């Protein structure tokens, strides 16, 4: 039995596949590193592997498309063309590092995803909100409850 009992919800989160976002970000970061090397920074490391900071999902409502990560964090309003979802991209490995990976403290860039972009990345796989938002402590439970209330009202 959990210390926190979640109120059940009918809200379903559609998972996103951000692999193309990661490919585009890696291309951008590699071009940026190459330009730096060509303009006086010969020691600039060349990114080899990146990852999106979080796993993201979306919920389509009558008010628009909401996005949230598995921490239960995201904009508290629908994603729009003027206010897109910002996804942090982190470098995990540089060519010079061989097989070693690392955990970057700060993102190297951000991807700006508009509603059309998010819809293109929807996998079709749905997960109930109560299962989607991780469970571990009061913060995550509070995040879940905030999203449950918002999305049930917006539905």
C-alpha positions, 0 to 999 in steps of 0.5 A, spaced: 500 500 500 502 506 498 502 512 502 499 516 497 492 514 494 491 517 487 484 518 485 483 514 479 482 518 472 479 517 465 485 521 462 489 517 457 496 520 455 499 519 448 506 517 448 511 521 444 517 518 440 522 524 440 527 520 436 527 525 430 528 530 435 534 527 437 537 526 430 535 533 428 539 536 435 545 532 434 546 534 427 545 541 429 550 540 435 555 537 430 554 543 425 555 548 431 562 544 433 564 544 426 564 551 425 567 552 432 573 548 430 574 552 423 574 558 427 579 558 432 577 552 437 580 546 434 579 543 441 571 543 441 569 536 442 564 533 437 557 531 440 556 523 438 550 522 442 544 526 445 538 524 448 531 528 450 531 530 457 525 527 459 520 522 456 514 526 454 506 525 452 500 529 450 493 529 452 488 532 447 482 536 450 477 541 447 481 546 449 488 544 445 494 539 446 497 539 453 504 536 454 507 533 460 513 529 462 513 523 466 515 527 472 508 530 471 511 537 469 509 541 463 506 547 461 500 548 465 496 551 458 495 548 451 501 548 446 500 553 441 504 555 435 506 562 439 508 558 445 511 551 443 513 545 448 521 546 449 524 540 450 531 540 453 537 536 449 543 533 453 549 531 450 551 524 452 557 522 449 563 526 444 567 522 439 573 523 443 570 520 449 570 513 445 564 508 449 564 513 455 557 516 456 556 521 461 550 525 465 550 532 462 548 537 468 545 542 463 542 542 456 546 543 450 540 546 446 532 546 446 527 543 441 521 547 440 515 543 438 509 546 436 502 542 436 503 540 429 510 537 431 507 533 437 501 530 433 506 527 428 510 524 434 504 521 437 506 513 437 498 512 438 500 508 445 496 511 451 497 510 458 493 512 464 495 519 467 495 515 474 501 510 471 504 515 466 506 520 472 512 517 476 510 515 483 515 517 489 514 522 494 509 528 495 512 532 489 510 527 484 503 526 487 502 533 487 504 534 480 499 528 478 493 531 482 494 538 479 494 535 472 488 530 473 484 536 475 486 540 470 486 535 464 479 532 467 476 540 467 479 541 460 477 535 457 
